[in-house]
Amino acid sequence: MKNRIWLSLAHMGGREQEFIQEAFDTNWVVPLGPNVNAFEKALRDFLIGNGKLKVENEGKQVVALSAGTAALHLGLILLGVGEGDEVICQSFTFSASANPIAYQGATPVFVDSEEDTWNMDPVLLEEAIKDRLEKTGRLPKAIIPVHLYGMPGKLDEILEVAGRYNIPVLEDSAEALGSEYKGRKCGTFGVYAALSFNGNKIITTSGGGALVCPSEERAKRALFYATQAREQAPHYQHEKIGYNYRMSNICAGIGRGQMFVLEEHVARRREIHDLYVKLLDGVKGVKVMCQPEGGDFNSNYWLTCITVDPEEAGFTREDVRLALDGDNIESRPLWKPMHLQPVFKEAPFYGNGTSERLFEIGLCLPSGPMLTDQDIERVVKVICDL
């Protein structure tokens, strides 16, 4: 049996054990502590950048949490989303982008993608806003665009539409740590932004996430809700519903160590993407998803994705997936759009067919930083042999 090639495995850089051991040695094994503080600071320093960008992003703060989903949920709470509200959400995404809307008793309004980045279509976004206003007499309470597979969305256009209608943006950057749009890190464009450190992401804390907040005041409010909304009192006083969403000092120790290899992980993912582009060049009917030209987009290429045109290639996306599986290689179809999920079948949807078509023909290829060039060559050989 050939060695298994996984889609995206975590890679430890070496210092994670050091910070975990430090937590045990000092008995900081709770959801606060030096690792949490240091991890938040390292993330903030990475995101806000230098020079002019640093000045523009200076107020932003990061709150480490138990999951990216928790970050999205707290973002909605802090934006005042509640029962009966509507929130516009990208349809082409993982369910964690949409589920927190339902947690709040609100209704997701799904918007389809554009072809260039596979992310929220700004034209359809405005169409959805106008139609919801006409139908309900109210504007949606928030907009959740997603940087799918690390590819930045068309942020200038999305933010321009959002700004005209004065609707806040909650940026889902779960897959986009290290990605940039016009030189600025994804996760710094929205009023709030969510990051994920799940085991398959750019860096991991085994499981975890973070909420990027616009100010120290807002970060303190996020922390309040993330720690069961306990009021300032000598006893346990609660006037709001709170959540157990804080990241542990142990998990933060992993994240703190991962920050030392973050740039390396992003660079390797980009190298892997470039190698796929080179090796699949000329393979009929198979196209590697690449960022738009012009220099505005700088994807981390968290996962390299392909589309398969069955008529031109002579085989389907599913043929590729099964052939890879037969060679002990993990791959995965693109996200099934939220508007096609049974749980959201009653939700409004504004579409053009893009995400449905991509779901039928698209596949995520192994992209983890531990993969060798030989591993990528093996993946491509299976595709070429079809």
DOMIVO-689262 format. One record per residue (C-alpha): residue in one letter; residue number from 0; x negated, y negated, z. Coordinates in steps of 0.1 Angstrom, whole numbers, plus 5000, padded with zeros to 4 digits. Example, Ala and Ser with C-alpha at 12.3 -4.5 7.8 and 13.67 -1.06 7.14 Angstrom:
2
+-----+-----+------+------+------+
| res |   n |   px |   py |   pz |
+-----+-----+------+------+------+
|   a |   0 | 4877 | 5045 | 5078 |
|   s |   1 | 4863 | 5011 | 5071 |
+-----+-----+------+------+------+
***
This chain:
386
+-----+-----+------+------+------+
| res |   n |   px |   py |   pz |
+-----+-----+------+------+------+
|   m |   0 | 5000 | 5000 | 5000 |
|   k |   1 | 4987 | 4966 | 4990 |
|   n |   2 | 4982 | 4939 | 5017 |
|   r |   3 | 5014 | 4918 | 5023 |
|   i |   4 | 5013 | 4883 | 5009 |
|   w |   5 | 5036 | 4862 | 5030 |
|   l |   6 | 5055 | 4831 | 5019 |
|   s |   7 | 5041 | 4807 | 5045 |
|   l |   8 | 5023 | 4820 | 5076 |
|   a |   9 | 5010 | 4798 | 5104 |
|   h |  10 | 4973 | 4792 | 5106 |
|   m |  11 | 4955 | 4785 | 5139 |
|   g |  12 | 4926 | 4760 | 5138 |
|   g |  13 | 4908 | 4771 | 5169 |
|   r |  14 | 4916 | 4745 | 5196 |
|   e |  15 | 4952 | 4756 | 5203 |
|   q |  16 | 4940 | 4781 | 5229 |
|   e |  17 | 4919 | 4754 | 5246 |
|   f |  18 | 4949 | 4732 | 5252 |
|   i |  19 | 4972 | 4761 | 5262 |
|   q |  20 | 4946 | 4773 | 5287 |
|   e |  21 | 4943 | 4738 | 5301 |
|   a |  22 | 4981 | 4737 | 5306 |
|   f |  23 | 4979 | 4770 | 5326 |
|   d |  24 | 4949 | 4760 | 5345 |
|   t |  25 | 4966 | 4727 | 5357 |
|   n |  26 | 5000 | 4744 | 5361 |
|   w |  27 | 5016 | 4721 | 5335 |
|   v |  28 | 5040 | 4748 | 5322 |
|   v |  29 | 5071 | 4726 | 5320 |
|   p |  30 | 5088 | 4704 | 5294 |
|   l |  31 | 5065 | 4674 | 5300 |
|   g |  32 | 5028 | 4669 | 5306 |
|   p |  33 | 4995 | 4659 | 5291 |
|   n |  34 | 4998 | 4680 | 5259 |
|   v |  35 | 5032 | 4666 | 5252 |
|   n |  36 | 5020 | 4630 | 5256 |
|   a |  37 | 4988 | 4637 | 5235 |
|   f |  38 | 5007 | 4655 | 5207 |
|   e |  39 | 5032 | 4626 | 5204 |
|   k |  40 | 5004 | 4601 | 5203 |
|   a |  41 | 4985 | 4621 | 5176 |
|   l |  42 | 5017 | 4624 | 5155 |
|   r |  43 | 5024 | 4587 | 5158 |
|   d |  44 | 4988 | 4577 | 5149 |
|   f |  45 | 4990 | 4600 | 5118 |
|   l |  46 | 5023 | 4587 | 5107 |
|   i |  47 | 5019 | 4549 | 5111 |
|   g |  48 | 4987 | 4547 | 5091 |
|   n |  49 | 4962 | 4519 | 5089 |
|   g |  50 | 4960 | 4482 | 5079 |
|   k |  51 | 4992 | 4467 | 5066 |
|   l |  52 | 5011 | 4500 | 5071 |
|   k |  53 | 5001 | 4502 | 5107 |
|   v |  54 | 5015 | 4467 | 5113 |
|   e |  55 | 5048 | 4476 | 5096 |
|   n |  56 | 5051 | 4508 | 5115 |
|   e |  57 | 5037 | 4496 | 5148 |
|   g |  58 | 5069 | 4498 | 5168 |
|   k |  59 | 5076 | 4534 | 5159 |
|   q |  60 | 5074 | 4561 | 5186 |
|   v |  61 | 5076 | 4599 | 5185 |
|   v |  62 | 5095 | 4621 | 5208 |
|   a |  63 | 5085 | 4658 | 5208 |
|   l |  64 | 5115 | 4682 | 5209 |
|   s |  65 | 5124 | 4719 | 5209 |
|   a |  66 | 5133 | 4719 | 5172 |
|   g |  67 | 5138 | 4698 | 5141 |
|   t |  68 | 5175 | 4705 | 5144 |
|   a |  69 | 5174 | 4689 | 5178 |
|   a |  70 | 5158 | 4659 | 5163 |
|   l |  71 | 5185 | 4655 | 5137 |
|   h |  72 | 5212 | 4659 | 5163 |
|   l |  73 | 5197 | 4633 | 5186 |
|   g |  74 | 5192 | 4610 | 5156 |
|   l |  75 | 5230 | 4612 | 5149 |
|   i |  76 | 5238 | 4606 | 5186 |
|   l |  77 | 5216 | 4575 | 5187 |
|   l |  78 | 5233 | 4562 | 5155 |
|   g |  79 | 5267 | 4565 | 5172 |
|   v |  80 | 5281 | 4593 | 5151 |
|   g |  81 | 5311 | 4609 | 5167 |
|   e |  82 | 5344 | 4626 | 5162 |
|   g |  83 | 5361 | 4617 | 5130 |
|   d |  84 | 5331 | 4600 | 5114 |
|   e |  85 | 5316 | 4610 | 5080 |
|   v |  86 | 5279 | 4614 | 5073 |
|   i |  87 | 5265 | 4617 | 5039 |
|   c |  88 | 5240 | 4646 | 5036 |
|   q |  89 | 5220 | 4661 | 5008 |
|   s |  90 | 5236 | 4693 | 4996 |
|   f |  91 | 5204 | 4709 | 4984 |
|   t |  92 | 5188 | 4717 | 5017 |
|   f |  93 | 5186 | 4741 | 5047 |
|   s |  94 | 5217 | 4743 | 5069 |
|   a |  95 | 5199 | 4725 | 5098 |
|   s |  96 | 5203 | 4693 | 5078 |
|   a |  97 | 5240 | 4695 | 5080 |
|   n |  98 | 5249 | 4715 | 5111 |
|   p |  99 | 5242 | 4686 | 5136 |
|   i | 100 | 5269 | 4666 | 5118 |
|   a | 101 | 5294 | 4693 | 5128 |
|   y | 102 | 5280 | 4693 | 5164 |
|   q | 103 | 5292 | 4657 | 5167 |
|   g | 104 | 5327 | 4665 | 5154 |
|   a | 105 | 5319 | 4646 | 5122 |
|   t | 106 | 5324 | 4656 | 5086 |
|   p | 107 | 5295 | 4661 | 5062 |
|   v | 108 | 5299 | 4646 | 5028 |
|   f | 109 | 5275 | 4663 | 5004 |
|   v | 110 | 5257 | 4647 | 4976 |
|   d | 111 | 5239 | 4665 | 4948 |
|   s | 112 | 5203 | 4661 | 4936 |
|   e | 113 | 5186 | 4644 | 4907 |
|   e | 114 | 5163 | 4664 | 4884 |
|   d | 115 | 5130 | 4646 | 4890 |
|   t | 116 | 5124 | 4654 | 4927 |
|   w | 117 | 5154 | 4677 | 4935 |
|   n | 118 | 5164 | 4653 | 4962 |
|   m | 119 | 5195 | 4631 | 4968 |
|   d | 120 | 5207 | 4614 | 4937 |
|   p | 121 | 5209 | 4576 | 4944 |
|   v | 122 | 5236 | 4572 | 4917 |
|   l | 123 | 5258 | 4599 | 4933 |
|   l | 124 | 5250 | 4585 | 4967 |
|   e | 125 | 5266 | 4552 | 4958 |
|   e | 126 | 5295 | 4570 | 4941 |
|   a | 127 | 5302 | 4589 | 4973 |
|   i | 128 | 5300 | 4558 | 4995 |
|   k | 129 | 5325 | 4539 | 4972 |
|   d | 130 | 5349 | 4569 | 4970 |
|   r | 131 | 5348 | 4576 | 5008 |
|   l | 132 | 5355 | 4539 | 5015 |
|   e | 133 | 5385 | 4540 | 4991 |
|   k | 134 | 5399 | 4572 | 5004 |
|   t | 135 | 5393 | 4567 | 5042 |
|   g | 136 | 5390 | 4529 | 5045 |
|   r | 137 | 5357 | 4534 | 5064 |
|   l | 138 | 5321 | 4537 | 5054 |
|   p | 139 | 5301 | 4568 | 5062 |
|   k | 140 | 5283 | 4564 | 5095 |
|   a | 141 | 5248 | 4576 | 5083 |
|   i | 142 | 5229 | 4590 | 5054 |
|   i | 143 | 5206 | 4621 | 5056 |
|   p | 144 | 5183 | 4624 | 5026 |
|   v | 145 | 5158 | 4654 | 5026 |
|   h | 146 | 5123 | 4656 | 5013 |
|   l | 147 | 5128 | 4691 | 4998 |
|   y | 148 | 5098 | 4714 | 4999 |
|   g | 149 | 5077 | 4684 | 5008 |
|   m | 150 | 5086 | 4664 | 4977 |
|   p | 151 | 5095 | 4628 | 4987 |
|   g | 152 | 5129 | 4616 | 4975 |
|   k | 153 | 5135 | 4584 | 4955 |
|   l | 154 | 5133 | 4563 | 4986 |
|   d | 155 | 5133 | 4529 | 4971 |
|   e | 156 | 5166 | 4536 | 4954 |
|   i | 157 | 5182 | 4555 | 4983 |
|   l | 158 | 5172 | 4528 | 5008 |
|   e | 159 | 5184 | 4501 | 4985 |
|   v | 160 | 5219 | 4517 | 4982 |
|   a | 161 | 5220 | 4523 | 5020 |
|   g | 162 | 5209 | 4487 | 5027 |
|   r | 163 | 5236 | 4472 | 5005 |
|   y | 164 | 5263 | 4490 | 5025 |
|   n | 165 | 5245 | 4486 | 5058 |
|   i | 166 | 5245 | 4524 | 5064 |
|   p | 167 | 5215 | 4537 | 5085 |
|   v | 168 | 5193 | 4564 | 5071 |
|   l | 169 | 5182 | 4594 | 5092 |
|   e | 170 | 5153 | 4609 | 5072 |
|   d | 171 | 5150 | 4646 | 5072 |
|   s | 172 | 5112 | 4651 | 5069 |
|   a | 173 | 5112 | 4686 | 5083 |
|   e | 174 | 5093 | 4699 | 5053 |
|   a | 175 | 5073 | 4667 | 5045 |
|   l | 176 | 5047 | 4661 | 5072 |
|   g | 177 | 5017 | 4646 | 5053 |
|   s | 178 | 5038 | 4637 | 5022 |
|   e | 179 | 5037 | 4601 | 5010 |
|   y | 180 | 5058 | 4577 | 4990 |
|   k | 181 | 5039 | 4547 | 4977 |
|   g | 182 | 5011 | 4553 | 5001 |
|   r | 183 | 5034 | 4555 | 5032 |
|   k | 184 | 5040 | 4587 | 5052 |
|   c | 185 | 5074 | 4603 | 5049 |
|   g | 186 | 5091 | 4601 | 5082 |
|   t | 187 | 5086 | 4564 | 5085 |
|   f | 188 | 5112 | 4551 | 5061 |
|   g | 189 | 5145 | 4558 | 5079 |
|   v | 190 | 5158 | 4542 | 5111 |
|   y | 191 | 5151 | 4576 | 5125 |
|   a | 192 | 5133 | 4606 | 5111 |
|   a | 193 | 5132 | 4643 | 5120 |
|   l | 194 | 5101 | 4665 | 5118 |
|   s | 195 | 5098 | 4703 | 5122 |
|   f | 196 | 5070 | 4725 | 5136 |
|   n | 197 | 5086 | 4759 | 5129 |
|   g | 198 | 5062 | 4787 | 5123 |
|   n | 199 | 5062 | 4783 | 5085 |
|   k | 200 | 5058 | 4745 | 5084 |
|   i | 201 | 5027 | 4724 | 5076 |
|   i | 202 | 5017 | 4727 | 5113 |
|   t | 203 | 5035 | 4747 | 5140 |
|   t | 204 | 5042 | 4746 | 5177 |
|   s | 205 | 5057 | 4781 | 5173 |
|   g | 206 | 5090 | 4764 | 5173 |
|   g | 207 | 5096 | 4727 | 5177 |
|   g | 208 | 5103 | 4694 | 5162 |
|   a | 209 | 5101 | 4656 | 5168 |
|   l | 210 | 5122 | 4625 | 5164 |
|   v | 211 | 5105 | 4594 | 5150 |
|   c | 212 | 5122 | 4564 | 5166 |
|   p | 213 | 5121 | 4527 | 5156 |
|   s | 214 | 5111 | 4514 | 5190 |
|   e | 215 | 5100 | 4524 | 5225 |
|   e | 216 | 5134 | 4515 | 5238 |
|   r | 217 | 5151 | 4539 | 5213 |
|   a | 218 | 5125 | 4566 | 5221 |
|   k | 219 | 5133 | 4563 | 5258 |
|   r | 220 | 5170 | 4568 | 5249 |
|   a | 221 | 5162 | 4599 | 5229 |
|   l | 222 | 5142 | 4612 | 5258 |
|   f | 223 | 5172 | 4605 | 5281 |
|   y | 224 | 5195 | 4626 | 5260 |
|   a | 225 | 5168 | 4653 | 5254 |
|   t | 226 | 5165 | 4658 | 5292 |
|   q | 227 | 5202 | 4664 | 5301 |
|   a | 228 | 5210 | 4627 | 5303 |
|   r | 229 | 5200 | 4624 | 5339 |
|   e | 230 | 5206 | 4589 | 5353 |
|   q | 231 | 5181 | 4571 | 5375 |
|   a | 232 | 5191 | 4583 | 5410 |
|   p | 233 | 5176 | 4604 | 5438 |
|   h | 234 | 5203 | 4631 | 5431 |
|   y | 235 | 5214 | 4646 | 5398 |
|   q | 236 | 5237 | 4619 | 5383 |
|   h | 237 | 5252 | 4624 | 5348 |
|   e | 238 | 5274 | 4599 | 5329 |
|   k | 239 | 5267 | 4612 | 5294 |
|   i | 240 | 5265 | 4646 | 5279 |
|   g | 241 | 5229 | 4656 | 5276 |
|   y | 242 | 5208 | 4684 | 5260 |
|   n | 243 | 5179 | 4706 | 5269 |
|   y | 244 | 5158 | 4695 | 5239 |
|   r | 245 | 5124 | 4685 | 5253 |
|   m | 246 | 5093 | 4703 | 5240 |
|   s | 247 | 5073 | 4723 | 5265 |
|   n | 248 | 5038 | 4714 | 5275 |
|   i | 249 | 5027 | 4749 | 5263 |
|   c | 250 | 5041 | 4745 | 5228 |
|   a | 251 | 5028 | 4710 | 5226 |
|   g | 252 | 4993 | 4724 | 5233 |
|   i | 253 | 4996 | 4744 | 5201 |
|   g | 254 | 5007 | 4713 | 5183 |
|   r | 255 | 4979 | 4693 | 5197 |
|   g | 256 | 4954 | 4718 | 5184 |
|   q | 257 | 4971 | 4720 | 5150 |
|   m | 258 | 4967 | 4682 | 5145 |
|   f | 259 | 4929 | 4689 | 5141 |
|   v | 260 | 4937 | 4710 | 5109 |
|   l | 261 | 4967 | 4691 | 5096 |
|   e | 262 | 4948 | 4673 | 5068 |
|   e | 263 | 4931 | 4706 | 5059 |
|   h | 264 | 4965 | 4724 | 5057 |
|   v | 265 | 4979 | 4697 | 5034 |
|   a | 266 | 4949 | 4697 | 5012 |
|   r | 267 | 4950 | 4735 | 5009 |
|   r | 268 | 4987 | 4735 | 5000 |
|   r | 269 | 4980 | 4710 | 4973 |
|   e | 270 | 4951 | 4731 | 4960 |
|   i | 271 | 4974 | 4762 | 4959 |
|   h | 272 | 5000 | 4742 | 4939 |
|   d | 273 | 4973 | 4731 | 4914 |
|   l | 274 | 4961 | 4766 | 4910 |
|   y | 275 | 4997 | 4778 | 4903 |
|   v | 276 | 5000 | 4751 | 4877 |
|   k | 277 | 4968 | 4761 | 4860 |
|   l | 278 | 4975 | 4799 | 4860 |
|   l | 279 | 5011 | 4796 | 4849 |
|   d | 280 | 5004 | 4772 | 4821 |
|   g | 281 | 5016 | 4787 | 4789 |
|   v | 282 | 5039 | 4813 | 4805 |
|   k | 283 | 5070 | 4810 | 4785 |
|   g | 284 | 5102 | 4800 | 4804 |
|   v | 285 | 5083 | 4795 | 4838 |
|   k | 286 | 5079 | 4760 | 4850 |
|   v | 287 | 5062 | 4749 | 4882 |
|   m | 288 | 5079 | 4720 | 4901 |
|   c | 289 | 5056 | 4690 | 4901 |
|   q | 290 | 5059 | 4655 | 4915 |
|   p | 291 | 5070 | 4627 | 4891 |
|   e | 292 | 5041 | 4609 | 4873 |
|   g | 293 | 5030 | 4574 | 4881 |
|   g | 294 | 5014 | 4577 | 4915 |
|   d | 295 | 5044 | 4568 | 4938 |
|   f | 296 | 5049 | 4604 | 4949 |
|   n | 297 | 5023 | 4624 | 4968 |
|   s | 298 | 5039 | 4657 | 4979 |
|   n | 299 | 5023 | 4680 | 5005 |
|   y | 300 | 5036 | 4709 | 4984 |
|   w | 301 | 5047 | 4727 | 5015 |
|   l | 302 | 5061 | 4754 | 4992 |
|   t | 303 | 5052 | 4757 | 4955 |
|   c | 304 | 5084 | 4764 | 4935 |
|   i | 305 | 5091 | 4776 | 4900 |
|   t | 306 | 5121 | 4777 | 4878 |
|   v | 307 | 5127 | 4805 | 4853 |
|   d | 308 | 5146 | 4800 | 4821 |
|   p | 309 | 5160 | 4835 | 4813 |
|   e | 310 | 5165 | 4829 | 4776 |
|   e | 311 | 5130 | 4816 | 4770 |
|   a | 312 | 5112 | 4839 | 4795 |
|   g | 313 | 5131 | 4871 | 4788 |
|   f | 314 | 5135 | 4877 | 4825 |
|   t | 315 | 5154 | 4861 | 4854 |
|   r | 316 | 5145 | 4845 | 4887 |
|   e | 317 | 5157 | 4876 | 4904 |
|   d | 318 | 5135 | 4898 | 4882 |
|   v | 319 | 5106 | 4878 | 4894 |
|   r | 320 | 5116 | 4881 | 4930 |
|   l | 321 | 5121 | 4918 | 4928 |
|   a | 322 | 5088 | 4924 | 4910 |
|   l | 323 | 5069 | 4904 | 4936 |
|   d | 324 | 5087 | 4923 | 4964 |
|   g | 325 | 5076 | 4956 | 4946 |
|   d | 326 | 5040 | 4944 | 4949 |
|   n | 327 | 5045 | 4936 | 4986 |
|   i | 328 | 5047 | 4898 | 4980 |
|   e | 329 | 5072 | 4877 | 4998 |
|   s | 330 | 5091 | 4850 | 4978 |
|   r | 331 | 5124 | 4833 | 4983 |
|   p | 332 | 5152 | 4818 | 4962 |
|   l | 333 | 5156 | 4780 | 4965 |
|   w | 334 | 5181 | 4768 | 4992 |
|   k | 335 | 5217 | 4777 | 4985 |
|   p | 336 | 5234 | 4742 | 4983 |
|   m | 337 | 5255 | 4733 | 5013 |
|   h | 338 | 5286 | 4727 | 4993 |
|   l | 339 | 5285 | 4763 | 4982 |
|   q | 340 | 5283 | 4776 | 5018 |
|   p | 341 | 5315 | 4791 | 5031 |
|   v | 342 | 5312 | 4772 | 5064 |
|   f | 343 | 5313 | 4739 | 5046 |
|   k | 344 | 5338 | 4748 | 5018 |
|   e | 345 | 5363 | 4720 | 5029 |
|   a | 346 | 5337 | 4693 | 5030 |
|   p | 347 | 5337 | 4666 | 5003 |
|   f | 348 | 5311 | 4670 | 4975 |
|   y | 349 | 5298 | 4646 | 4948 |
|   g | 350 | 5278 | 4666 | 4923 |
|   n | 351 | 5264 | 4669 | 4888 |
|   g | 352 | 5255 | 4706 | 4888 |
|   t | 353 | 5218 | 4701 | 4895 |
|   s | 354 | 5215 | 4720 | 4928 |
|   e | 355 | 5238 | 4749 | 4916 |
|   r | 356 | 5216 | 4754 | 4885 |
|   l | 357 | 5184 | 4752 | 4905 |
|   f | 358 | 5197 | 4777 | 4930 |
|   e | 359 | 5203 | 4802 | 4902 |
|   i | 360 | 5169 | 4798 | 4885 |
|   g | 361 | 5145 | 4787 | 4912 |
|   l | 362 | 5120 | 4806 | 4934 |
|   c | 363 | 5096 | 4796 | 4962 |
|   l | 364 | 5062 | 4812 | 4958 |
|   p | 365 | 5037 | 4821 | 4986 |
|   s | 366 | 5020 | 4788 | 4996 |
|   g | 367 | 5005 | 4792 | 5031 |
|   p | 368 | 4971 | 4777 | 5038 |
|   m | 369 | 4956 | 4812 | 5047 |
|   l | 370 | 4961 | 4824 | 5012 |
|   t | 371 | 4930 | 4829 | 4990 |
|   d | 372 | 4927 | 4821 | 4953 |
|   q | 373 | 4927 | 4859 | 4947 |
|   d | 374 | 4961 | 4861 | 4965 |
|   i | 375 | 4975 | 4834 | 4941 |
|   e | 376 | 4961 | 4852 | 4911 |
|   r | 377 | 4978 | 4884 | 4923 |
|   v | 378 | 5011 | 4866 | 4925 |
|   v | 379 | 5007 | 4851 | 4890 |
|   k | 380 | 4997 | 4885 | 4875 |
|   v | 381 | 5030 | 4900 | 4886 |
|   i | 382 | 5049 | 4872 | 4869 |
|   c | 383 | 5028 | 4875 | 4837 |
|   d | 384 | 5033 | 4913 | 4836 |
|   l | 385 | 5071 | 4910 | 4834 |
+-----+-----+------+------+------+
***
